[in-house]
Amino acid sequence: MPYNEALKKATQAFEVYKKTTSSQRALLLRTIAEEIEALGDELLETASRESNLPLARLTGERGRTCNQLRLFADVVEEGSWVEATIDTALPGRQPLPRPDMRRMLVPLGPVVVFGASNFPLAFSTAGGDSASALASGCTVVYKEHPGHPKTSQLVYKAISNALQKCGLPEGVFQHVSGGVEVGQELVKHPATKAVAFTGSYKGGKAIFDLAMQREVPVPVYAEMGSTNPLFILPEKLKEDTAQLARQAAASVLLGSGQFCTCPGLLFVPDSDVTTPFMEALEEELSKATPAKMLHEGIAGNYYTGLGKLLKEQGVQAIVQQETDVLEGRAALARTDVQQWLQNPALQEEIFGPFTLVVTYKNTDELLAAANALQGQLTCTLWGTNQEEQLQQNLTDVLRDKCGRLLFAGVPTGVEVSHAMTHGGPFPATTDSRSTSVGVYAIKRFARPVTFQSAPQALLPQELQNGNSTGIWRTINGKLTQSSINE
């Protein structure tokens, strides 16, 4: 569908959709999930052909897609996400009376969502961005990713069926195909009120810059990836040398390294166990059977970026195998903190099954590296109880560098939950205050409005005295589900 027509329909539909109840939106989200599941094996097989991802992975991804739709349905139905806040009138206050003021979040309008290449289901047509935008009351214009167009069309059909079953306008969700130019026009169009993107730094930054150049700028929530550094402290490395190598390697290899949370940097102490750790890590990566990457473009960028990095001064290639056009072969390199600190290129993400080991000699070097980090989606810290003070010192630094700080496990595997933050300081994202995964993603597509001295009949249900929705509200500074006695 032409982008102008899509945005026109989305704008018209917004006037209807923004007035829907929380129950109506929840029903839509659950119905979309049911319609996606009803596509059965056709969806999985189509996605596998287009993305080279195995059916088992896509089965899990379909489950995640439907589960997050249902999670947002629960959030919308409960309703407290709107942050209803009421300050009742104080007519007798001196020196001036206080008027009645009532605040809540309302939807922005039509949202443009760009599909991600590495998640043909969970971060694409009916993925987290679309689900959270629909949950907030916004209409969506979805720009399909060229890597999996048939998959996208199937999911779009499921969404269209759901809209019809729920008696909602087809303009609530519109599907657009096309190249870079179409994407640019969608961002520049005056009807667009927000943009969501998951992909490369180059693509996300270009969209952000374009949105800021508009006559009326709009928010851009671009998740642009990161190197997701993993810090291993000295005592921890001594304690679990081989196991930590296996754990790190498994995370690097997961999905051929095509996750935005792949640990592309490992900070390791330069000690008597460094060599055994490196040998174990090398063995794990070398014996891994390479899998096809998503498409030739990603594979080409992986090997181009890898080749460039391995030519940087002070970088030693440890595992470097012959390449195939599509196979994602694991790679490993090593450098030291001083070389890493002097060369910003060593912080650039290599999207694929690669990690760079950076050795440090002492605590000062380790803290210097932490302080020099760019914004990250995740940082991971592995230490022992005996290293609590060092962990605290690193935590004080790393909390300002990332959206999610792990103290066990690996960063790959993003839980869709209430407490999840999948975001981080620039250049990981264009807005560190938001998340693209988890229930708080809904708040990206809403803005606060205060109703002052409004008649009860003109107030949204959430702000009326009776609290017929039963949501949690802040009334005169106290959180409560109570009604207001007139």
C-alpha positions as CSV (number, residue, x, y, z in Angstrom):
1,M,0.0,0.0,0.0
2,P,1.3,3.5,-0.8
3,Y,2.6,5.2,2.3
4,N,0.4,8.3,1.8
5,E,-2.8,6.2,1.8
6,A,-1.6,4.2,4.7
7,L,-1.0,7.2,6.9
8,K,-4.3,8.8,5.8
9,K,-6.1,5.6,6.9
10,A,-4.1,5.4,10.1
11,T,-5.0,9.1,10.9
12,Q,-8.7,8.5,10.3
13,A,-8.7,5.3,12.3
14,F,-7.0,7.0,15.2
15,E,-10.0,9.2,15.8
16,V,-12.0,6.0,16.5
17,Y,-9.3,3.9,18.1
18,K,-8.2,6.4,20.7
19,K,-11.7,6.3,22.1
20,T,-11.7,2.5,22.5
21,T,-11.9,1.1,26.0
22,S,-9.1,-0.8,27.6
23,S,-11.2,-3.9,27.3
24,Q,-11.6,-3.4,23.5
25,R,-7.9,-2.9,23.0
26,A,-7.1,-6.0,25.2
27,L,-9.5,-8.0,23.1
28,L,-7.8,-6.9,19.9
29,L,-4.3,-7.9,21.2
30,R,-5.5,-11.3,22.3
31,T,-7.3,-11.9,19.0
32,I,-4.2,-11.0,17.1
33,A,-2.3,-13.6,19.1
34,E,-5.0,-16.2,18.3
35,E,-4.9,-15.4,14.6
36,I,-1.1,-15.7,14.4
37,E,-1.3,-19.1,16.1
38,A,-4.0,-20.1,13.6
39,L,-1.5,-19.6,10.8
40,G,0.1,-22.8,12.0
41,D,3.1,-24.3,10.2
42,E,2.7,-22.1,7.2
43,L,4.0,-19.1,9.1
44,L,7.0,-21.0,10.6
45,E,8.0,-22.6,7.3
46,T,7.7,-19.3,5.4
47,A,9.8,-17.5,8.1
48,S,12.4,-20.2,8.0
49,R,12.8,-20.1,4.2
50,E,13.2,-16.3,4.3
51,S,15.5,-16.0,7.3
52,N,17.5,-19.2,7.4
53,L,16.4,-19.6,11.0
54,P,15.6,-23.2,12.2
55,L,11.9,-24.1,12.9
56,A,12.7,-24.7,16.6
57,R,13.9,-21.1,17.0
58,L,11.0,-19.7,15.1
59,T,8.5,-21.8,17.2
60,G,9.9,-20.2,20.3
61,E,9.8,-16.8,18.7
62,R,6.2,-17.2,17.7
63,G,5.4,-18.1,21.3
64,R,7.2,-15.0,22.5
65,T,5.3,-12.8,20.0
66,C,1.9,-14.1,21.1
67,N,2.8,-14.1,24.8
68,Q,3.9,-10.4,24.7
69,L,0.6,-9.5,22.9
70,R,-1.3,-11.2,25.7
71,L,1.0,-9.5,28.3
72,F,0.2,-6.1,26.9
73,A,-3.5,-7.1,26.9
74,D,-3.3,-7.8,30.6
75,V,-1.5,-4.4,31.2
76,V,-4.1,-2.5,29.2
77,E,-7.0,-4.3,30.8
78,E,-5.7,-3.6,34.3
79,G,-5.3,0.0,33.3
80,S,-3.0,1.6,35.9
81,W,-0.3,2.2,33.2
82,V,-2.0,5.5,32.4
83,E,-0.5,7.0,35.6
84,A,-3.8,8.7,36.6
85,T,-2.9,11.5,39.0
86,I,-5.4,13.7,40.8
87,D,-5.0,16.8,42.9
88,T,-8.4,17.8,44.2
89,A,-9.3,21.4,44.5
90,L,-8.4,23.4,47.6
91,P,-10.6,26.5,47.4
92,G,-9.6,27.7,50.8
93,R,-5.9,27.5,50.4
94,Q,-3.9,30.6,51.1
95,P,-2.6,32.8,49.6
96,L,-4.3,31.3,46.5
97,P,-6.8,28.5,46.0
98,R,-5.7,25.3,44.2
99,P,-7.8,24.3,41.2
100,D,-8.8,20.7,40.6
101,M,-6.2,19.1,38.3
102,R,-6.2,15.6,36.8
103,R,-3.4,14.0,34.7
104,M,-3.1,10.9,32.7
105,L,-1.3,9.5,29.7
106,V,-3.0,9.5,26.3
107,P,-1.9,8.0,22.9
108,L,0.2,10.1,20.6
109,G,-1.3,9.2,17.2
110,P,-0.1,7.1,14.2
111,V,3.2,5.4,14.9
112,V,5.6,4.2,12.2
113,V,7.2,0.9,13.1
114,F,10.2,-0.5,11.2
115,G,10.7,-4.3,11.2
116,A,13.9,-5.9,12.4
117,S,15.9,-8.3,10.3
118,N,17.0,-10.7,13.1
119,F,13.5,-11.3,14.6
120,P,11.0,-12.0,11.7
121,L,8.2,-12.4,14.3
122,A,9.0,-11.0,17.8
123,F,10.5,-7.7,16.6
124,S,8.6,-7.3,13.3
125,T,5.0,-7.0,12.1
126,A,3.2,-7.9,15.3
127,G,6.3,-7.6,17.5
128,G,6.9,-5.6,20.6
129,D,6.8,-2.2,19.0
130,S,3.5,-2.8,17.2
131,A,2.0,-4.5,20.2
132,S,2.9,-1.7,22.6
133,A,1.7,1.0,20.2
134,L,-1.6,-0.7,19.7
135,A,-1.9,-1.2,23.5
136,S,-1.4,2.5,24.1
137,G,-4.3,3.4,21.7
138,C,-2.1,4.4,18.8
139,T,-2.6,3.3,15.2
140,V,0.3,1.7,13.4
141,V,1.9,1.9,10.0
142,Y,4.3,-0.9,9.7
143,K,7.2,-0.8,7.2
144,E,8.1,-4.4,6.4
145,H,11.7,-5.6,6.5
146,P,12.9,-6.7,3.0
147,G,14.5,-9.8,4.5
148,H,11.2,-11.5,5.2
149,P,8.3,-10.0,3.2
150,K,6.1,-13.1,2.9
151,T,6.3,-13.7,6.6
152,S,5.3,-10.1,7.2
153,Q,2.3,-10.4,4.8
154,L,1.1,-13.5,6.6
155,V,1.2,-11.8,10.0
156,Y,-0.5,-8.7,8.5
157,K,-3.3,-10.9,7.3
158,A,-3.7,-12.2,10.8
159,I,-3.9,-8.7,12.2
160,S,-6.4,-7.6,9.6
161,N,-8.6,-10.6,10.5
162,A,-8.4,-9.7,14.1
163,L,-9.4,-6.1,13.4
164,Q,-12.4,-7.3,11.4
165,K,-13.5,-9.7,14.2
166,C,-13.2,-6.9,16.8
167,G,-15.2,-4.5,14.7
168,L,-12.4,-2.0,14.4
169,P,-11.3,0.1,11.3
170,E,-8.7,-1.5,9.0
171,G,-6.7,1.7,9.3
172,V,-5.7,0.8,12.9
173,F,-2.9,-1.3,11.4
174,Q,-1.5,-0.6,7.9
175,H,1.3,-2.5,6.1
176,V,3.8,-0.8,3.8
177,S,6.5,-2.2,1.5
178,G,9.4,-0.5,-0.2
179,G,12.9,0.6,0.1
180,V,14.9,3.3,1.9
181,E,13.0,6.1,0.2
182,V,9.6,4.9,1.5
183,G,11.0,4.7,5.0
184,Q,12.3,8.2,4.7
185,E,8.9,9.5,3.5
186,L,7.1,7.7,6.4
187,V,9.4,9.4,8.9
188,K,9.0,12.9,7.3
189,H,5.2,12.6,6.9
190,P,3.3,15.1,9.1
191,A,0.8,12.5,10.1
192,T,3.5,10.4,11.8
193,K,3.6,11.1,15.6
194,A,6.4,8.7,16.6
195,V,8.8,6.1,15.1
196,A,10.1,2.8,16.4
197,F,13.1,1.1,14.9
198,T,15.3,-1.9,15.7
199,G,18.5,-2.4,13.6
200,S,21.9,-0.9,12.9
201,Y,23.4,2.3,14.2
202,K,23.6,3.7,10.7
203,G,19.9,3.1,10.0
204,G,18.7,4.2,13.4
205,K,20.8,7.4,13.5
206,A,19.6,8.3,9.9
207,I,16.0,8.0,11.0
208,F,16.6,10.0,14.2
209,D,18.3,12.8,12.2
210,L,15.5,12.9,9.7
211,A,12.8,13.1,12.4
212,M,14.7,16.0,14.1
213,Q,14.8,17.9,10.8
214,R,11.0,17.9,10.4
215,E,9.1,21.1,10.9
216,V,7.5,19.3,13.9
217,P,10.0,16.8,15.3
218,V,8.7,13.5,16.7
219,P,10.2,11.0,19.1
220,V,12.3,8.2,17.6
221,Y,12.8,5.1,19.7
222,A,15.7,3.4,17.8
223,E,17.4,0.4,19.3
224,M,20.7,0.2,17.5
225,G,22.6,-2.6,19.2
226,S,25.8,-2.6,21.3
227,T,28.9,-4.7,22.2
228,N,27.4,-5.8,25.5
229,P,30.7,-6.0,27.5
230,L,31.2,-8.9,30.0
231,F,33.5,-8.2,32.9
232,I,35.2,-11.2,34.5
233,L,36.9,-10.5,37.9
234,P,40.2,-12.3,38.9
235,E,38.9,-14.6,41.6
236,K,35.9,-15.6,39.6
237,L,38.1,-16.5,36.6
238,K,40.2,-18.7,38.9
239,E,37.2,-20.4,40.4
240,D,35.4,-21.3,37.1
241,T,37.9,-21.0,34.3
242,A,36.6,-23.6,31.9
243,Q,32.9,-23.2,32.8
244,L,33.0,-19.5,32.2
245,A,34.7,-20.0,28.8
246,R,31.9,-22.4,27.8
247,Q,29.2,-20.1,29.0
248,A,30.6,-17.1,27.2
249,A,31.1,-19.0,24.0
250,A,27.6,-20.4,24.1
251,S,26.2,-16.8,24.3
252,V,28.4,-15.6,21.5
253,L,27.3,-18.5,19.2
254,L,23.6,-18.3,20.0
255,G,21.7,-17.6,16.8
256,S,25.0,-17.2,14.9
257,G,25.7,-14.1,17.1
258,Q,22.8,-12.3,15.5
259,F,21.3,-10.9,18.7
260,C,21.7,-7.3,19.7
261,T,22.7,-8.6,23.2
262,C,25.6,-10.8,21.9
263,P,28.6,-10.3,24.2
264,G,31.1,-8.8,21.8
265,L,33.6,-7.7,24.5
266,L,35.1,-9.9,27.2
267,F,37.2,-8.1,29.8
268,V,39.5,-10.7,31.4
269,P,42.3,-10.4,33.9
270,D,45.9,-10.9,32.6
271,S,46.8,-13.7,35.1
272,D,48.0,-17.3,35.4
273,V,44.6,-18.6,34.3
274,T,44.2,-16.3,31.2
275,T,45.9,-18.8,28.9
276,P,43.7,-21.8,30.1
277,F,40.6,-19.5,29.7
278,M,41.6,-18.4,26.2
279,E,42.4,-22.0,25.2
280,A,39.0,-23.2,26.4
281,L,37.2,-20.3,24.7
282,E,39.1,-21.0,21.4
283,E,38.2,-24.6,21.6
284,E,34.5,-23.9,22.0
285,L,34.3,-21.4,19.2
286,S,36.5,-23.5,16.8
287,K,34.4,-26.6,17.1
288,A,31.1,-24.9,16.6
289,T,29.3,-25.8,13.4
290,P,28.6,-22.6,11.4
291,A,25.0,-21.9,10.6
292,K,23.6,-19.8,7.8
293,M,23.1,-16.1,8.7
294,L,19.9,-14.2,8.1
295,H,20.8,-13.0,4.6
296,E,23.7,-12.1,2.4
297,G,23.7,-8.5,3.5
298,I,24.2,-9.4,7.2
299,A,26.8,-12.0,6.4
300,G,28.7,-9.6,4.2
301,N,28.7,-6.9,6.8
302,Y,29.9,-9.4,9.4
303,Y,32.9,-10.4,7.5
304,T,33.7,-6.9,6.3
305,G,33.5,-5.5,9.8
306,L,35.5,-8.4,11.2
307,G,38.2,-8.0,8.6
308,K,38.5,-4.3,9.4
309,L,38.8,-4.9,13.1
310,L,41.4,-7.6,12.8
311,K,43.6,-5.2,11.0
312,E,43.6,-2.7,13.9
313,Q,46.8,-2.2,15.7
314,G,47.3,-4.4,18.7
315,V,44.6,-6.9,17.8
316,Q,45.5,-10.5,17.5
317,A,43.3,-13.0,15.7
318,I,42.8,-16.2,17.7
319,V,40.0,-17.9,15.8
320,Q,39.6,-16.9,12.1
321,Q,38.2,-19.4,9.7
322,E,37.6,-19.5,6.0
323,T,34.3,-17.8,5.0
324,D,31.3,-18.9,3.1
325,V,28.8,-16.4,1.5
326,L,26.1,-17.1,4.2
327,E,27.7,-19.1,6.9
328,G,28.4,-17.4,10.2
329,R,31.7,-18.8,11.2
330,A,32.8,-18.0,14.8
331,A,35.8,-15.6,15.3
332,L,37.8,-14.6,18.3
333,A,40.4,-11.9,18.8
334,R,42.5,-10.5,21.7
335,T,44.0,-7.2,22.7
336,D,44.8,-5.4,25.9
337,V,43.2,-2.5,27.8
338,Q,45.7,0.1,26.7
339,Q,45.2,-0.7,23.0
340,W,41.4,-0.8,23.5
341,L,41.3,2.6,25.3
342,Q,43.3,4.3,22.5
343,N,41.2,3.0,19.7
344,P,37.4,3.8,19.5
345,A,37.0,1.4,16.6
346,L,37.4,-1.5,19.0
347,Q,34.1,-0.5,20.6
348,E,32.1,-0.9,17.3
349,E,29.6,-3.8,17.2
350,I,30.5,-6.7,14.9
351,F,27.0,-8.3,14.3
352,G,27.8,-12.0,14.3
353,P,29.5,-14.8,16.2
354,F,32.5,-12.8,17.3
355,T,34.0,-11.6,20.6
356,L,37.0,-9.5,21.4
357,V,38.9,-10.5,24.6
358,V,40.5,-7.4,26.3
359,T,43.0,-8.3,29.1
360,Y,43.6,-6.0,32.0
361,K,46.4,-6.0,34.5
362,N,44.9,-4.4,37.6
363,T,41.8,-2.7,39.1
364,D,42.7,0.7,37.8
365,E,42.8,-0.6,34.2
366,L,39.5,-2.4,34.7
367,L,37.8,0.8,36.0
368,A,39.3,2.9,33.2
369,A,37.8,0.5,30.7
370,A,34.4,0.7,32.3
371,N,34.5,4.5,32.4
372,A,35.4,4.6,28.7
373,L,32.5,2.5,27.5
374,Q,29.9,3.9,25.2
375,G,26.2,3.4,25.9
376,Q,25.2,-0.3,26.0
377,L,22.1,-2.4,26.0
378,T,23.7,-4.6,28.6
379,C,26.7,-5.0,30.8
380,T,27.5,-8.2,32.6
381,L,29.7,-8.6,35.8
382,W,31.0,-11.9,37.0
383,G,32.6,-11.9,40.4
384,T,32.8,-13.7,43.7
385,N,31.6,-12.7,47.2
386,Q,35.2,-11.9,48.1
387,E,35.2,-9.3,45.3
388,E,32.2,-7.4,46.6
389,Q,34.0,-4.0,46.9
390,L,35.3,-4.2,43.3
391,Q,31.9,-5.2,42.1
392,Q,30.4,-2.2,43.9
393,N,32.9,0.1,42.3
394,L,32.1,-1.3,38.8
395,T,28.4,-1.2,39.5
396,D,28.6,2.5,40.3
397,V,30.1,3.0,36.8
398,L,28.2,0.5,34.7
399,R,24.7,1.5,35.9
400,D,25.3,4.7,33.9
401,K,26.5,2.9,30.8
402,C,23.6,0.4,30.2
403,G,20.0,-0.4,30.4
404,R,20.4,-3.8,32.0
405,L,23.2,-4.9,34.4
406,L,23.6,-8.6,34.9
407,F,25.5,-10.3,37.8
408,A,25.0,-13.9,36.6
409,G,24.2,-15.6,33.4
410,V,24.6,-14.0,29.9
411,P,22.9,-11.1,28.2
412,T,21.4,-13.1,25.4
413,G,17.9,-14.1,26.2
414,V,15.7,-11.0,26.9
415,E,12.8,-11.7,29.2
416,V,9.5,-10.0,28.3
417,S,8.3,-8.8,31.7
418,H,7.3,-5.9,33.9
419,A,10.9,-5.2,35.1
420,M,12.8,-5.6,31.8
421,T,14.7,-2.7,30.4
422,H,15.9,-3.3,26.8
423,G,17.4,0.0,26.0
424,G,20.4,2.1,27.1
425,P,22.4,5.3,26.6
426,F,23.3,6.5,23.2
427,P,24.5,4.9,20.9
428,A,22.7,1.8,22.0
429,T,19.4,3.7,21.6
430,T,18.3,7.2,20.7
431,D,16.4,7.5,24.0
432,S,17.8,6.0,27.2
433,R,14.6,6.6,29.1
434,S,12.7,4.0,27.3
435,T,12.6,0.2,26.7
436,S,11.6,-1.7,23.6
437,V,10.9,-4.9,25.5
438,G,8.6,-5.3,28.5
439,V,5.4,-3.6,29.6
440,Y,7.0,-0.1,30.0
441,A,7.4,-0.1,26.2
442,I,3.8,1.1,26.1
443,K,4.7,4.5,27.6
444,R,6.9,5.4,24.6
445,F,3.7,6.1,22.6
446,A,1.8,8.2,25.1
447,R,2.0,11.7,26.5
448,P,0.6,13.3,29.6
449,V,-2.4,15.6,29.5
450,T,-3.8,17.5,32.5
451,F,-7.5,18.4,32.8
452,Q,-8.0,21.4,35.0
453,S,-11.3,22.2,36.6
454,A,-13.1,19.8,34.2
455,P,-16.7,18.7,34.6
456,Q,-17.0,15.1,35.6
457,A,-18.9,14.3,32.3
458,L,-16.0,15.5,30.2
459,L,-13.3,13.6,32.1
460,P,-11.9,10.2,30.9
461,Q,-13.2,7.3,33.0
462,E,-9.8,6.9,34.6
463,L,-9.9,10.4,36.1
464,Q,-13.6,10.5,37.2
465,N,-14.4,10.5,40.9
466,G,-16.0,7.1,40.9
467,N,-13.0,5.2,39.5
468,S,-15.3,2.8,37.7
469,T,-12.2,1.2,36.1
470,G,-10.8,0.2,39.5
471,I,-7.2,1.3,38.6
472,W,-4.5,2.5,41.0
473,R,-4.4,6.3,41.0
474,T,-2.4,8.9,42.9
475,I,-4.8,11.1,44.7
476,N,-3.3,14.1,46.6
477,G,0.0,12.4,46.6
478,K,-1.2,8.9,47.8
479,L,-1.5,5.8,45.7
480,T,-5.0,4.3,46.1
481,Q,-7.8,2.5,44.3
482,S,-10.4,4.4,46.2
483,S,-13.1,6.7,44.7
484,I,-13.3,10.4,45.5
485,N,-16.2,11.4,47.7
486,E,-18.0,14.2,46.0
